[in-house]
Amino acid sequence: QVQLVESGGGLVQAGGSLRLSCAASGRTFRWHAMGWFRQAPGKEREFVAAITWSGVTNQADSVRGRFTISRDYAKNSVYLQMNTLKPEDTAVYYCAADSRGLGTHDASEYDYWGQGTQVTVSS
């Protein structure tokens, strides 16, 4: 059974930092691209960041320079380091895996999803 399990969410003040983790189990994701998406109440799910199987990264304009995605192949895990958090970053954050390895902005191209972790940034 394939599982993606996120952790590391919580409540933080504006300007603070959080590090999200996503642990994959059930198969190796070595050749998958991994992505982070988020969804705020009443809004569409949006792309945050992705990393390809070869380590190439890309981020949404809204988080570029503040958020960093990374992965640990040995641990079958991916991380999202979030710095200088803003109230508008408040959302449920989801980890996802793309079997094609491309890591695009399109959520429909991801095959596996975690259950999400809540991030709340207070002003």
N, CA, C and O of each residue as an XYZ file, in Angstrom:
492
protein
N       0.846     -1.187      0.000
C       0.000      0.000      0.000
C       0.882      1.237      0.000
O       1.746      1.395      0.863
N       0.663      2.107     -0.966
C       1.450      3.326     -1.070
C       0.883      4.376     -0.126
O      -0.324      4.615     -0.083
N       1.775      4.990      0.619
C       1.350      6.043      1.540
C       2.324      7.203      1.507
O       3.539      7.018      1.430
N       1.766      8.404      1.566
C       2.544      9.622      1.776
C       2.004     10.240      3.054
O       0.809     10.513      3.163
N       2.881     10.461      4.016
C       2.450     10.978      5.310
C       3.210     12.258      5.606
O       4.434     12.260      5.740
N       2.451     13.361      5.707
C       3.052     14.655      6.021
C       3.114     14.878      7.525
O       2.312     14.334      8.284
N       4.064     15.676      7.934
C       4.181     16.090      9.330
C       4.903     17.429      9.382
O       5.498     17.873      8.400
N       4.836     18.064     10.552
C       5.578     19.304     10.742
C       4.736     20.561     10.701
O       5.254     21.653     10.933
N       3.451     20.435     10.410
C       2.607     21.615     10.405
C       2.365     22.123     11.810
O       2.735     21.478     12.791
N       1.738     23.289     11.897
C       1.434     23.854     13.204
C       1.102     25.315     13.123
O       0.844     25.851     12.045
N       1.109     25.960     14.274
C       0.808     27.390     14.395
C       2.117     28.148     14.606
O       2.927     27.778     15.456
N       2.314     29.204     13.830
C       3.534     29.990     13.933
C       3.192     31.455     13.695
O       2.235     31.769     12.986
N       3.962     32.334     14.279
C       3.753     33.764     14.058
C       4.352     34.195     12.722
O       5.284     33.574     12.209
N       3.809     35.246     12.186
C       4.350     35.804     10.940
C       5.845     36.090     11.105
O       6.286     36.616     12.126
N       6.601     35.732     10.082
C       8.043     35.891     10.124
C       8.773     34.650     10.603
O       9.995     34.558     10.487
N       8.034     33.704     11.137
C       8.635     32.484     11.649
C       8.880     31.443     10.569
O       8.684     31.694      9.380
N       9.312     30.270     11.013
C       9.670     29.188     10.103
C       9.038     27.873     10.536
O       8.758     27.647     11.713
N       8.826     27.023      9.553
C       8.387     25.650      9.794
C       9.060     24.769      8.759
O       9.403     25.221      7.667
N       9.243     23.513      9.112
C       9.772     22.537      8.161
C       8.798     21.373      8.058
O       8.573     20.647      9.026
N       8.228     21.205      6.878
C       7.314     20.097      6.639
C       8.094     18.896      6.121
O       9.064     19.037      5.376
N       7.655     17.725      6.526
C       8.253     16.481      6.056
C       7.174     15.613      5.425
O       6.005     15.680      5.805
N       7.578     14.807      4.467
C       6.676     13.859      3.827
C       7.424     12.546      3.689
O       8.415     12.453      2.965
N       6.941     11.543      4.387
C       7.559     10.223      4.340
C       6.736      9.320      3.438
O       5.523      9.189      3.605
N       7.413      8.700      2.480
C       6.742      7.811      1.536
C       7.010      6.361      1.919
O       8.117      6.011      2.330
N       6.009      5.540      1.782
C       6.173      4.113      2.058
C       5.358      3.303      1.062
O       4.466      3.829      0.395
N       5.670      2.035      0.973
C       4.937      1.148      0.080
C       5.645      0.907     -1.236
O       5.385     -0.092     -1.907
N       6.536      1.807     -1.613
C       7.331      1.639     -2.808
C       8.405      2.719     -2.794
O       8.345      3.655     -1.997
N       9.367      2.587     -3.662
C      10.372      3.626     -3.746
C       9.897      4.732     -4.680
O       9.295      4.469     -5.721
N      10.170      5.945     -4.299
C       9.816      7.090     -5.118
C      11.060      7.696     -5.748
O      11.076      8.872     -6.112
N      12.103      6.877     -5.873
C      13.380      7.371     -6.364
C      13.220      8.084     -7.699
O      13.867      9.104     -7.936
N      12.368      7.560     -8.573
C      12.234      8.115     -9.920
C      11.028      9.031    -10.070
O      10.735      9.512    -11.165
N      10.340      9.268     -8.976
C       9.191     10.168     -9.010
C       9.635     11.601     -8.756
O      10.613     11.849     -8.051
N       8.909     12.527     -9.334
C       8.997     13.906     -8.869
C       8.092     14.023     -7.650
O       7.058     13.360     -7.565
N       8.487     14.862     -6.722
C       7.698     15.088     -5.514
C       7.300     16.562     -5.465
O       8.081     17.449     -5.809
N       6.076     16.794     -5.031
C       5.607     18.172     -4.994
C       4.883     18.490     -3.706
O       4.419     17.604     -2.988
N       4.802     19.777     -3.435
C       3.987     20.297     -2.339
C       2.925     21.226     -2.937
O       3.218     22.085     -3.770
N       1.708     21.027     -2.493
C       0.592     21.886     -2.855
C      -0.064     22.379     -1.571
O       0.180     21.833     -0.496
N      -0.888     23.404     -1.683
C      -1.609     23.877     -0.515
C      -3.012     24.324     -0.899
O      -3.278     24.694     -2.042
N      -3.889     24.279      0.076
C      -5.262     24.705     -0.153
C      -5.770     25.458      1.064
O      -5.848     24.919      2.167
N      -6.111     26.708      0.837
C      -6.685     27.548      1.880
C      -8.203     27.433      1.817
O      -8.751     27.071      0.776
N      -8.890     27.735      2.918
C     -10.355     27.641      2.927
C     -10.980     28.488      1.830
O     -10.671     29.670      1.682
N     -11.866     27.861      1.062
C     -12.570     28.583      0.012
C     -11.762     28.838     -1.241
O     -12.218     29.539     -2.145
N     -10.556     28.273     -1.305
C      -9.697     28.503     -2.475
C      -9.341     27.184     -3.145
O      -9.485     26.110     -2.562
N      -8.873     27.293     -4.388
C      -8.419     26.125     -5.129
C      -7.078     25.649     -4.584
O      -6.305     26.419     -4.013
N      -6.827     24.360     -4.777
C      -5.517     23.844     -4.426
C      -4.472     24.461     -5.351
O      -4.684     24.530     -6.562
N      -3.363     24.905     -4.803
C      -2.351     25.560     -5.620
C      -0.973     24.945     -5.417
O      -0.646     24.417     -4.354
N      -0.193     25.037     -6.467
C       1.171     24.531     -6.467
C       2.052     25.387     -5.566
O       1.933     26.612     -5.539
N       2.941     24.719     -4.827
C       3.894     25.431     -3.984
C       5.322     25.207     -4.494
O       6.045     26.159     -4.789
N       5.710     23.948     -4.592
C       7.078     23.645     -5.017
C       7.150     22.187     -5.459
O       6.314     21.369     -5.075
N       8.159     21.870     -6.273
C       8.361     20.500     -6.713
C       9.839     20.239     -6.922
O      10.635     21.158     -7.116
N      10.186     18.958     -6.877
C      11.568     18.544     -7.123
C      11.522     17.291     -7.988
O      10.811     16.339     -7.668
N      12.275     17.290     -9.080
C      12.263     16.149     -9.991
C      13.095     14.996     -9.444
O      13.722     15.110     -8.391
N      13.091     13.891    -10.170
C      13.861     12.725     -9.737
C      15.349     13.049     -9.705
O      16.103     12.442     -8.944
N      15.780     14.019    -10.542
C      17.200     14.351    -10.600
C      17.569     15.515     -9.692
O      18.725     15.935     -9.653
N      16.579     16.041     -8.956
C      16.888     17.097     -8.010
C      16.640     18.512     -8.499
O      16.949     19.467     -7.787
N      16.096     18.672     -9.688
C      15.771     20.004    -10.185
C      14.526     20.512     -9.463
O      13.534     19.792     -9.344
N      14.581     21.739     -8.988
C      13.469     22.278     -8.209
C      12.800     23.442     -8.917
O      13.408     24.109     -9.755
N      11.562     23.676     -8.577
C      10.875     24.900     -8.984
C       9.850     25.254     -7.919
O       9.342     24.383     -7.214
N       9.558     26.529     -7.814
C       8.651     27.032     -6.793
C       7.665     28.009     -7.409
O       7.913     28.597     -8.462
N       6.553     28.163     -6.732
C       5.594     29.199     -7.124
C       6.201     30.571     -6.851
O       7.022     30.724     -5.946
N       5.800     31.554     -7.625
C       6.330     32.907     -7.437
C       6.060     33.425     -6.030
O       6.863     34.171     -5.471
N       4.926     33.027     -5.464
C       4.529     33.546     -4.157
C       5.434     33.065     -3.017
O       5.435     33.658     -1.938
N       6.197     32.004     -3.247
C       7.047     31.455     -2.175
C       8.524     31.465     -2.538
O       9.369     31.119     -1.713
N       8.840     31.859     -3.761
C      10.242     31.826     -4.190
C      11.084     32.738     -3.303
O      10.719     33.883     -3.037
N      12.201     32.211     -2.860
C      13.083     32.954     -1.963
C      12.756     32.751     -0.491
O      13.547     33.121      0.376
N      11.605     32.169     -0.204
C      11.210     31.904      1.194
C      11.109     30.415      1.495
O      11.450     29.982      2.595
N      10.648     29.636      0.538
C      10.457     28.195      0.726
C      11.504     27.428     -0.090
O      11.878     27.833     -1.190
N      11.962     26.315      0.478
C      12.931     25.460     -0.203
C      12.479     24.010     -0.107
O      12.179     23.511      0.977
N      12.435     23.345     -1.249
C      12.089     21.933     -1.279
C      13.362     21.113     -1.419
O      14.294     21.502     -2.124
N      13.387     19.973     -0.737
C      14.543     19.078     -0.828
C      14.053     17.646     -0.632
O      12.916     17.418     -0.221
N      14.923     16.691     -0.930
C      14.519     15.294     -0.759
C      15.709     14.473     -0.282
O      16.867     14.820     -0.513
N      15.385     13.377      0.390
C      16.383     12.434      0.873
C      16.014     11.090      0.257
O      15.034     10.463      0.662
N      16.803     10.649     -0.725
C      16.475      9.410     -1.432
C      16.562      8.205     -0.508
O      15.746      7.288     -0.605
N      17.533      8.199      0.376
C      17.702      7.060      1.280
C      16.513      6.906      2.215
O      16.130      5.791      2.568
N      15.931      8.033      2.614
C      14.798      7.994      3.535
C      13.456      8.019      2.810
O      12.402      7.991      3.447
N      13.495      8.071      1.468
C      12.248      8.116      0.693
C      11.356      9.259      1.182
O      10.149      9.097      1.356
N      11.976     10.408      1.397
C      11.271     11.543      1.998
C      11.533     12.827      1.233
O      12.530     12.966      0.525
N      10.612     13.753      1.398
C      10.762     15.089      0.818
C      10.404     16.109      1.893
O       9.584     15.841      2.770
N      11.028     17.277      1.812
C      10.880     18.295      2.845
C      10.528     19.649      2.218
O      10.838     19.919      1.058
N       9.884     20.471      3.010
C       9.613     21.852      2.597
C      10.007     22.765      3.754
O       9.322     22.824      4.775
N      11.108     23.467      3.581
C      11.543     24.441      4.567
C      10.870     25.764      4.252
O      11.041     26.313      3.164
N      10.111     26.268      5.200
C       9.343     27.490      4.989
C       9.837     28.569      5.933
O       9.719     28.439      7.151
N      10.388     29.628      5.375
C      10.900     30.753      6.166
C      10.094     32.009      5.884
O       9.363     32.090      4.896
N      10.238     32.969      6.755
C       9.547     34.263      6.610
C       8.074     34.048      6.272
O       7.557     34.604      5.302
N       7.423     33.248      7.073
C       6.036     32.901      6.803
C       5.128     34.126      6.946
O       5.366     35.017      7.761
N       4.081     34.130      6.123
C       3.102     35.212      6.110
C       1.720     34.640      6.409
O       1.487     33.451      6.194
N       0.803     35.465      6.900
C      -0.559     34.961      7.156
C      -1.195     34.329      5.911
O      -1.982     33.390      6.030
N      -0.861     34.834      4.732
C      -1.433     34.274      3.503
C      -0.870     32.900      3.148
O      -1.340     32.270      2.201
N       0.119     32.429      3.886
C       0.617     31.064      3.703
C      -0.236     30.045      4.454
O      -0.030     28.839      4.315
N      -1.183     30.520      5.243
C      -2.065     29.624      5.986
C      -2.865     28.747      5.041
O      -3.559     29.244      4.154
N      -2.764     27.429      5.239
C      -3.433     26.471      4.357
C      -3.157     25.068      4.872
O      -2.348     24.866      5.777
N      -3.847     24.106      4.275
C      -3.478     22.711      4.436
C      -2.461     22.397      3.339
O      -2.709     22.650      2.160
N      -1.327     21.849      3.734
C      -0.250     21.541      2.799
C      -0.238     20.040      2.509
O      -0.278     19.205      3.413
N      -0.182     19.733      1.212
C      -0.230     18.351      0.760
C       1.067     17.979      0.038
O       1.621     18.764     -0.731
N       1.520     16.784      0.305
C       2.641     16.194     -0.413
C       2.072     15.318     -1.534
O       1.037     14.678     -1.355
N       2.743     15.289     -2.683
C       2.264     14.497     -3.814
C       3.434     13.928     -4.594
O       4.542     14.465     -4.566
N       3.164     12.816     -5.301
C       4.208     12.160     -6.094
C       3.760     12.021     -7.537
O       2.622     11.639     -7.808
N       4.653     12.331     -8.460
C       4.393     12.292     -9.899
C       5.253     11.190    -10.511
O       6.477     11.316    -10.557
N       4.624     10.106    -10.982
C       5.369      8.948    -11.489
C       6.126      9.257    -12.777
O       7.049      8.529    -13.143
N       5.742     10.331    -13.468
C       6.464     10.685    -14.689
C       7.767     11.398    -14.378
O       8.626     11.542    -15.248
N       7.914     11.842    -13.146
C       9.171     12.455    -12.744
C       9.358     13.894    -13.154
O      10.458     14.434    -13.033
N       8.284     14.541    -13.645
C       8.449     15.884    -14.196
C       8.284     16.987    -13.166
O       8.968     18.007    -13.243
N       7.384     16.801    -12.197
C       7.220     17.822    -11.169
C       6.663     19.133    -11.689
O       7.250     20.193    -11.468
N       5.545     19.068    -12.373
C       4.939     20.283    -12.925
C       4.049     20.970    -11.889
O       3.931     20.524    -10.748
N       3.430     22.066    -12.321
C       2.530     22.823    -11.450
C       1.116     22.237    -11.429
O       0.277     22.667    -10.638
N       0.853     21.255    -12.298
C      -0.486     20.720    -12.492
C      -0.770     19.579    -11.526
O      -0.168     18.510    -11.622
N      -1.690     19.811    -10.597
C      -1.999     18.799     -9.585
C      -2.553     17.512    -10.203
O      -2.381     16.435     -9.631
N      -3.204     17.603    -11.344
C      -3.799     16.423    -11.974
C      -2.742     15.439    -12.469
O      -3.069     14.290    -12.767
N      -1.498     15.860    -12.561
C      -0.434     14.994    -13.055
C       0.255     14.209    -11.946
O       1.192     13.455    -12.209
N      -0.200     14.381    -10.720
C       0.380     13.666     -9.576
C      -0.484     12.463     -9.241
O      -1.712     12.544     -9.204
N       0.193     11.336     -8.997
C      -0.516     10.068     -8.826
C      -0.883      9.755     -7.385
O      -1.904      9.121     -7.122
N      -0.066     10.190     -6.471
C      -0.258      9.859     -5.056
C      -0.291     11.134     -4.232
O       0.411     12.103     -4.520
N      -1.130     11.110     -3.193
C      -1.308     12.284     -2.331
C      -1.312     11.873     -0.873
O      -1.788     10.798     -0.509
N      -0.765     12.766     -0.038
C      -0.878     12.585      1.398
C      -2.187     13.156      1.905
O      -2.998     13.671      1.136
N      -2.378     13.057      3.211
C      -3.644     13.495      3.818
C      -3.623     14.976      4.164
O      -4.666     15.560      4.456
N      -2.450     15.585      4.135
C      -2.331     17.008      4.403
C      -1.951     17.319      5.839
O      -2.228     16.546      6.757
N      -1.308     18.472      6.014
C      -0.962     18.968      7.345
C      -1.273     20.452      7.402
O      -0.979     21.192      6.464
N      -1.866     20.882      8.500
C      -2.321     22.272      8.615
C      -1.164     23.186      9.012
O      -0.408     22.895      9.939
N      -1.047     24.283      8.293
C      -0.105     25.345      8.644
C      -0.917     26.611      8.868
O      -1.666     27.041      7.991
N      -0.766     27.199     10.035
C      -1.472     28.432     10.370
C      -0.458     29.492     10.779
O       0.344     29.279     11.689
N      -0.500     30.630     10.106
C       0.419     31.726     10.384
C      -0.392     32.892     10.933
O      -1.265     33.433     10.254
N      -0.094     33.266     12.157
C      -0.817     34.361     12.804
C      -0.093     35.685     12.561
O       1.131     35.733     12.439
N      -0.882     36.748     12.496
C      -0.295     38.073     12.227
C       0.091     38.791     13.510
O       0.597     39.912     13.462
